[in-house]
Amino acid sequence: MGVMRLGYVHTRVTDLEEARAHYADTLGMRLVTENDGRLYFKAWDEYDHHSVVLEEGGVGLVKLGYKVERPEDIEVFEKRIQSFGCLTERMSKGENFAVGDGIRVVLPSDHVMELYADMEFVGTDTGSLNPDVFPRHLIGVGVPRLDHALITVEDPDTLERFFAECLDFRAAERAVTTLGDDSELIGSWMFCTNTPHDIAFIKGPNGKLHHFAYYLNGWSEVLRAGQIFAMDDVSVDVGPTQHGITRGETIYFFDPAGNRNEVFSGGYQTYPDFPTITWTADQLGKAIFYVSRELNDRFTSVLT
């Protein structure tokens, strides 16, 4: 039993056609379906129907979808979540395009999360029989898959307890104000797979999105992504650089609506017995941007 991965991110954008160009031509995602005013995209190495949903009407996060291992897991998680005190509702197959039965949860951070076990299978662009290592005609960055999301929350301790107690996530890294009994949690990077984070959250207003990220296969691909962003006049926030937290190599950038995206590579592997790494507030610059060891105001204040 378990949560397997971040399955989809559903966001709002201000202009659907501008967003279409960004996610298709710059990031290289494939538009699988356009339905009821929404665009459904998948990356080339993803086999489910979609991983990004865009709808017009402002900016910010509509919901996150996490895929669980088996249909019967949903009832187990539902009972845990209700015991924790969070609101849940059942969702039926087809209520979300191409997604099966599941539950919808309002997190302690006021974000909406959906848990589901089935999504329509589309297959990767290289197939599963004698596949090539990547598609011959990649467009733009050619992102292979969605990786993680970072959200903000007024009470990080409660959200960390929720993911641990209800969904069996573990904290790979934590940022705290100081060491000792009076310490307060600033942020947590939690995993359900073997990556440094499948969800992360930092202290801030409830209901806000900081970014969602795509995984790339190495530093050279991160650098090439930066070159593509320059060609396409994409607004870059920070990078290319490296994190102290997760050790990942990164570029943060904005879609045309102002939602922050990230391309991410590297990092380390996690396991059920992985010991949590702790960072203190006086080292946050180094923790977030290891090379420059400085945080800019925009990175911590621009949310959608």
MARNU-774167 format. One record per atom (N, C-alpha, C): x negated, y negated, z; residue in one letter. Coordinates in steps of 0.001 Angstrom, whole numbers, plus 500000, padded with zeros to 6 digits. Each point is the difference from the previous one (the first is absolute). Last residue first. Example, Ala and Ser with C-alpha at 12.3 -4.5 7.8 and 13.67 -1.06 7.14 Angstrom:
BEGIN
487150502250507080s;499180498810500060s;500770498910500730s;499710505720499930a;500890498810500000a;499100498800500000a;
***
This chain:
BEGIN
498275467880493752t;501245499900499223t;501066500910500601t;495076497008501361l;500775501231500074l;501240499833499130l;495163497348501693v;500881500172498832v;500620501389500046v;496809498646503380s;501228499211500092s;500952500191498834s;495477501971500687t;500769500329501195t;501343499281500058t;496901499359496363f;500131501448500151f;500882500372501183f;498785495415499054r;501004500531499080r;500263501485500233r;496527497654502334d;501332499731500526d;501101500625499135d;495146502341500192n;500517498703499555n;501449499848500472n;495572502805502076l;501390500050499558l;500404498627499505l;494945502688500524e;500857498828500193e;501398500284499481e;495767502600499527r;500304499925501427r;500848498780500335r;497939502002495740s;499994498571500349s;500232499771501494s;499897504547498506v;498848499318499409v;499941498537500434v;503646502950501319y;498728500387500609y;498827499164499497y;505279499334500721f;499111499767498860f;498558500157500474f;503351501309503053i;500823499853498799i;499130499820498762i;497888500443504245a;500897501139499835a;500779499919498696a;497210496411501398k;499215501124499491k;500884501214499737k;502070496322502002g;499471499588498699g;499237501125499340g;501568500574504451l;501013500201498960l;499519499571498613l;498009500174504742q;499344500577498825q;500974500179498832q;501269498340504344d;498833499183499689d;499246500517498770d;503815502330501841a;500363498777499286a;498794499158499606a;499466505354500449t;500428498923500886t;500144498697499217t;500377505599498740w;499363498712499721w;500550498956500973w;499744505841499494t;500530498773500593t;499147498797499603t;501419505475498383i;498972498960500029i;500634498703500515i;501423505477500691t;500375498643499618t;498835499031500179t;499613505349498822p;500010499085501151p;500266498565499546p;501614504906497813f;499190498804499739f;500066499057501203f;502097504526498995d;499192499717501193d;499128498759499828d;502965501566496467p;500806499917501224p;499199499686501264p;497922498133495553y;500485501339500332y;500834499892501279y;497532496722495638t;500515500193501353t;500545501419500144t;496217497100496606q;501058500980500188q;500392500093501472q;498104495434497419y;499539501272500544y;501191500957500091y;498705495497496608g;500547500391501282g;499458501353500418g;500689497921494829g;499116500409501086g;500756500333501258g;502203496441496689s;499288501253499742s;499149500346501215s;504269496462497914f;499259500517501143f;499293501277499585f;503183495277498496v;499372501214499480v;498946500406501018v;504713496892500620e;498606500333500255e;499599501163499114e;504067495665500615n;499618501366499640n;498549500226500416n;504253496229501224r;498598500380499986r;499857501493499676r;503857496265498466n;499787501184500834n;498537500422499896n;501959496374497444g;499299499679501231g;499910501151500975g;501733499644495285a;500956499479500973a;499326499571501296a;497556502077496355p;500470498660499626p;500989499384500982p;496513503393502073d;500801500126498783d;500585498627499677d;495296500627502703f;501438499738500070f;500671500315498674f;495348501889502996f;500457499097498942f;501511499887500075f;495062502353502300y;501381499588500243y;500383498959498950y;496119504147500300i;500370498671499520i;501459499780500374i;495764503713501760t;501308499381499819t;499970498728499176t;497779504864502694e;499622498919499091e;501277499422499398e;499404502724504952g;500428499961498613g;499464498798499252g;499716501650504798r;498821500009499146r;500334499921498516r;502836499871504305t;500194500983498910t;498772500190499130t;499646495808502920i;501098500936500239i;500267500784498718i;496952496890499235g;499435500769501090g;501008501063500424g;499974498060494900h;500533499929501355h;499046500669500986h;498750497558495098q;500225501245500726q;500569499703501374q;500088497492494730t;499234500087501237t;500300501332500667t;501259496479495313p;499730501334500546p;499121499940501251p;503146496886500680g;499295501138499430g;499446499711498616g;504503497750502397v;498684500306500550v;499388501167499229v;503899497587498269d;499927499510501371d;498592500177500552d;501984499315494782v;499281500895500901v;499895499346501373v;503208499625495315s;499554499286501197s;499371500993500981s;500133500476494517v;500671500434501221v;499414499242501188v;499104499931494929d;500285498860500874d;500828500382501220d;498000502896496466d;501447499762500013d;500418498862500919d;495372501392499474m;500520499912498628m;501469499579499984m;497969500880504170a;499480498763499424a;500542499798498586a;500998504027502154f;500746498901500615f;499535498646499449f;497652503840498688i;501317499948499358i;500824498852500575i;495908500859502042q;499776499453498667q;501312499887499222q;500032502092504215g;499776498565500132g;499771499327498664g;500316504666500075a;501309499401500267a;499874498492500153a;496056502465499641r;500667499876498697r;501398499398500170r;497619500984503915l;499374498884499287l;500675499774498650l;501367503740502427v;500444498794500682v;499438498765499299v;498556504160498529e;501362499744499543e;500598498777500695e;495721501490501287s;499921499489498630s;501396499709499450s;499548502015504324w;499650498586499964w;499973499433498588w;503092504399501010g;498639499542500162g;499803498509499794g;504264502357498865n;498978501040500188n;498588499423500011n;505056497924501662l;499137500127498836l;498845500939500327l;505340498629502019y;498686500616500146y;499278500029498661y;503835496412501981y;499748501111499085y;498592500528500238y;503838496950503206a;498700500261499384a;500016501209499083a;502976495617502769f;499976501433499713f;498877500253499009f;501156495932504023h;499607500477498671h;500365501464499830h;501853496883503384h;498689499422499752h;499486500437498636h;505222499453502035l;499012500819499288l;498687499235499901l;504405499678503730k;499184499440498932k;499027501030499413k;503258500233503929g;500633500073498687g;499172499537498826g;498983498161505032n;500672501220499571n;500483499878498549n;495668497196501788p;501473499996500005p;500573501329499527p;495268500481502111g;500525498921499182g;501511500044500029g;495372503391500976k;500913499125500730k;500385498805499130k;498792504582497574i;499306499033500833i;501029499095500664i;499487505181497248f;500775498839500410f;499166499146500934f;500153504582496169a;499252499157500936a;500885498826500372a;500006505320497479i;500720498784500380i;499081499223500929i;498167503577498088d;501164500109499128d;500999498894500306d;494340500888500882h;501302499407500338h;501021500263498896h;495490501990500171p;499942499130501177p;501343499383500389p;500051504791497571t;499423498706499658t;499945499126501253t;502030504499499246n;498584500029500410n;499271498738499558n;505259500314501407t;499288500865499063t;498555500119500472t;503032497201502180c;500708501273500060c;499350501003499051c;498574495005502835f;499966500942498884f;500892501207500271f;498810494329501490m;500470501329500362m;500092500903498771m;498138495164502448w;499882500620498679w;500261501491500207w;501021495046502847s;499756501436500006s;500027500513498570s;499561495046503359g;500370500721498788g;499645501462500108g;499891496879503702i;500113499043498902i;500465500686498727i;500373500998505636l;499797500537498660l;500226498917498959l;498201499290505203e;501213500022499179e;499645500489498600e;497810500194505490s;499856499968498545s;501362500042499311s;498569500216504838d;500790498886499487d;499927499874498485d;497540503364502501d;501419500187500281d;500874498888499425d;495263501036497559g;500447499893501382g;501506500077500116g;496835497959495872l;500017501298500669l;500455499810501444l;501720496811495908t;498802500225500810t;500055501421500541t;503034498516496609t;499491498692500421t;498689500134500760t;501228503634496219v;500545499572501293v;499369498667500396v;500818503893495684a;499372498737500369a;500689499485501259a;499273505144497503r;500826499037500710r;499177498748500230r;500151505013496836e;499303498841500548e;501006499069500643e;501354504311498615a;498589500134499632a;499187498868500612a;504843502287501521a;499256498757499778a;498550500309499661a;504549503086498938r;498919499779500966r;499274498706499650r;505248502566499170f;498847499266499493f;498966499877501112f;504581502120500160d;498725500715500152d;498827499329499289d;504851498632500669l;499575500493498689l;498637500690500020l;502338498099503968c;501100500413499115c;499507500715498743c;496960498247503383e;500952500878500673e;501078500543499059e;496561496939498369a;499374501151500653a;501036500987500517a;501388495898498053f;499397500854498973f;499346501239500608f;501908496841503014f;501014500548499105f;499379500967498998f;497171497514502841r;500650501111500691r;501052500657499123r;497962496145498356e;499028501079500036e;500594501229500704e;502533496087499981l;499983500607498669l;498994501142499934l;500250497509503980t;501223500768499804t;500013500678498642t;496381497104501020d;499990501179500875d;501220500883499758d;499500495682497782p;499278501129499401p;500018501268500852p;503124495591499495d;499605500887501094d;499279501226499428d;501479496557497065e;499824499208501220e;499443500845501140e;499033500877494682v;500954500338501049v;499698499175501247v;498770501045494180t;499768499272501240t;501135500271500986t;497492503022495740i;501111499140500357i;499662499265501295i;497716503168495674l;499758499336501275l;501119499001500233l;498993504852496835a;500580498665500167a;499621499472501376a;498070503945496014h;500474499655501329h;500660498633499988h;498775502768495872d;499239500519501132d;500623499689501357d;501028500876494223l;500289499166501162l;499308500600501220l;497979501032495049r;501065500330500954r;500150498919501059r;497129499783495886p;500469501383499989p;501133500303500971p;498455495412496966v;500051500543501360v;500534501432499987v;498324496544496420g;500273501434499932g;500037500645501374g;499081495302498072v;499255500663501064v;500186501513499940v;501479498111495577g;499614499156501128g;499146500743501009g;502087503416497010i;500252498573499796i;499564499238501247i;498693505081497470l;500400499234501174l;500167498522499645l;499323504499497278h;500374498625499651h;500563499262501221h;498407504608500204r;499096499352499050r;500305498518499824r;500909502787504619p;500610499797498685p;499067499211499088p;497814503093503760f;500819498797499993f;500615499852498616f;497701503940501111v;499801499354501295v;500694498644500103v;501884504266497042d;498843499109499978d;499917499265501330d;502483504888499728p;500095498544499853p;498646499324499805p;502409504811500037n;498723499598499404n;499896498476499837n;504410500827501743l;499375501134499324l;498754499517499267l;503126497130502365s;499495500951500995s;499420501266499368s;500653494321498465g;500607501321500058g;499335500901501032g;499307495187498763t;499045500982499477t;500542501421500054t;502407496163501642d;499714499715498594d;498984500953499397d;503338501559504046t;498938499024499784t;499758499801498509t;504884501409502224g;498697500526499619g;498994498896499752g;504909500349501588v;499681499495498660v;498689500588499498v;504218500928503926f;498620500275499572f;499808499520498566f;503478498337504155e;499904500566498647e;498544500133499571e;500902500182505143m;500133498974498974m;499848500685498647m;500662501294505731d;500011500309498566d;500111498736499167d;499901500072504872a;499189501176499683a;499874500250498513a;500650495462503628y;500659500863499021y;499067501163499697y;500830495072503090l;499349501302499993l;500789500912499084l;499367494284500803e;500791501161499622e;499130501250500016e;500176494627502277m;499223501128499509m;500952501136499671m;499843494284501210v;500798501171499648v;499077501062499419v;499002495830503768h;499844500492498634h;500914501205499788h;499424497701504250d;501097499544499132d;499803500365498530d;497364501396503969s;499493498778499369s;501034499350499085s;500686504227502188p;499930498980501048p;499482498657499481p;502404503056496349l;498867500149500916l;500063498956501120l;503817502458496946v;499550498644500297v;498933500117501082v;501666503777496190v;499677499631501373v;499658498515500063v;502411504325496832r;499505498620499971r;499870499537501448r;500059505145497365i;500493499071501004i;499335498638499817i;501313504283496365g;499031499559500994g;500648499158501069g;500455502858494682d;500565499665501311d;498910499544500961d;498389499484495043g;500949500897500623g;500544499492501321g;498211497260495377v;499583500447501333v;501104500858500613v;500133497459495728a;499076501134499872a;499532500574501335a;502315495387500456f;499837500619498688f;498895501050500037f;503001498897504198n;498779499424499436n;499732500729498692n;503688501479501543e;500194498651500539e;498791499138499667e;500158504702499013g;500444499082498971g;500284498600500498g;500253503870503501k;499283500142498737k;500598499063498959k;500783498478504989s;500322501144499161s;499170500002498732s;499361498110505356m;500117499573498605m;500159501254499138m;500743498383505591r;499742500991498964r;500097499344498626r;498493497436504615e;501175500369499222e;499585500998498931e;498211497386505063t;499807500826498808t;501318500140499267t;497230496958504269l;501179500246499179l;499638500843498785l;497336500165504866c;500092499280498731c;501258500393499236c;498073501764504330g;500869498830500104g;500142499189498734g;497875504414501413f;499112498862500223f;500794498701500125f;502186503997498817s;499623500034501417s;499088498843500367s;501150500549495490q;501171499563500753q;499713500001501501q;496679501705497176i;500139498556499789i;501186499453500781i;499246504677499958r;498945499306500742r;500195498491499928r;502876502661497436k;500288500137501429k;498960499279500847k;499301500175495323e;501172499187500310e;500316500042501493e;496626502804498224f;499553498616500150f;501165499088500380f;501062504453499083v;499130499940501174v;499552498564500258v;502454500876496097e;500854500054501182e;499171499917501284e;497697500197495870i;500722498733500123i;500868499983501249i;497537503864498448d;499236499069500844d;500782498727500274d;501503503470496990e;500405500171501388e;499219499096500955e;498980500122495248p;501286499347500294p;500406500113501460p;494758500020498840r;501135500879499754r;501310499279500319r;495699497658500075e;499631501280499399e;501203500848499600e;500118494534499946v;499739501030500997v;499843501348499312v;499401494438498593k;500455501334499621k;499598501004501068k;501156494459499963y;498991501007500321y;500580501387499723y;500937494386498710g;500459501379499992g;498855500954500277g;501600494423500859l;498938500965499742l;500606501389500025l;502205494747498940k;499877501208500817k;498780500798499573k;500932495301498834v;501350500516500195v;499941501221500910v;496416495661499526l;500281501434500035l;501489500265500165l;497846495403497633g;499964500774501221g;500507501419499852g;501540495307497266v;498752500724500230v;500174500870501239v;503728498048496163g;499156499462501057g;498698500743500098g;503413501467496908g;500758499378501078g;499159499499501146g;499872504227496015e;499914498542500009e;500800499450501170e;497376504869499783e;501281499375499691e;499866498491500143e;496920505029499699l;500048498541500010l;501412499532499691l;496883504622501713v;501282499509499503v;500009498493500149v;496264504456500007v;500257498575500213v;501336499648499353v;498468504424499833s;499376499627501268s;500169498513500307s;502397504476496848h;499514498628500141h;499325499818501348h;501307504404498189h;500609499081499034h;499451498584500080h;496790504034501560d;501398499668500268d;500450498849499110d;495465501504499936y;500890500916499286y;501473499774500310y;494924497153499653e;501134500329500872e;500989500856499215e;495953497821498297d;499712501259500681d;501059500353501043d;500203495941497254w;499749501114499084w;499752501336500700w;503343496231502076a;498607499975499569a;499664501315499295a;504997497445500303k;499134501013500583k;498583499805499472k;505127497033500535f;498666500249499465f;499353501207500680f;504968497192499061y;499428501139500725y;498688500394499336y;503724495529500385l;498951500668499241l;499367501066500878l;505157497396499866r;498783500373500711r;499035500712499061r;504657498549499070g;499207498828500323g;498723500282500768g;502916503539498477d;500751499137500900d;499167498806500468d;496961503197497611n;501358500380500352n;500588499003500980n;495529501913496885e;500578498703500331e;501477500233500226e;495298503342500004t;501430499741499841t;500287498545500326t;495500501626499642v;500711501253499763v;501460499746499675v;495120497307499650l;501406499750500282l;500782501256499620l;494714499720501511r;500946500327498923r;501418499703500462r;494980497659501387m;501030500950500383m;500958500231498829m;495990496942500406g;500032501196499164g;500970501063500456g;498538495245501439l;499712501165500843l;500045501306499215l;500847496025497536t;498802499766500804t;499640501225500842t;503883500161497222d;498859499644499152d;498715499778500792d;504182501296502263a;499771500869498843a;498691499675499291a;501446497470503799y;499907501400500427y;499731500941498830y;500479495289499127h;498955500223500999h;499829501479500299h;503517498590497110a;498689499855499366a;498878500305500990a;504413499974501638r;499828501104499064r;498610499943499361r;501379496413502702a;499606501172500784a;499757501200499101a;501678496116498028e;498622499773500440e;499485501194500785e;504472500141498818e;499161500158498808e;498524499725500325e;503386499438503349l;499820501413499668l;499081500187498800l;500178496191503881d;500236500075498553d;499675501414499541d;499783498968504616t;500741498818499568t;500368500037498527t;499547504310503492v;499150499095499237v;500848498842499501v;499990504438503953r;500674498971499206r;498964499145499281r;499547505415501612t;499796498584500311t;500862499109499120t;498672505383501816h;501052499268499288h;499908498543500425h;496877504840500004v;500156498653500540v;501012499279499122v;498694505600501018y;500326498838499174y;500059498730500835y;498157504286501596g;500542500375498703g;500326498828499109g;496555501535504266l;500810498884499528l;500461500314498588l;498946504289502921r;499328498839499409r;500998498862499824r;500764504303502464m;498896500304499094m;499271498765499494m;502835501716504633v;500037498971498968v;498771500197499124v;502036504296502692g;499248498766500088g;500314499012498897g;500046505686501725m;500840498809500000m;499126498761500000m;
***
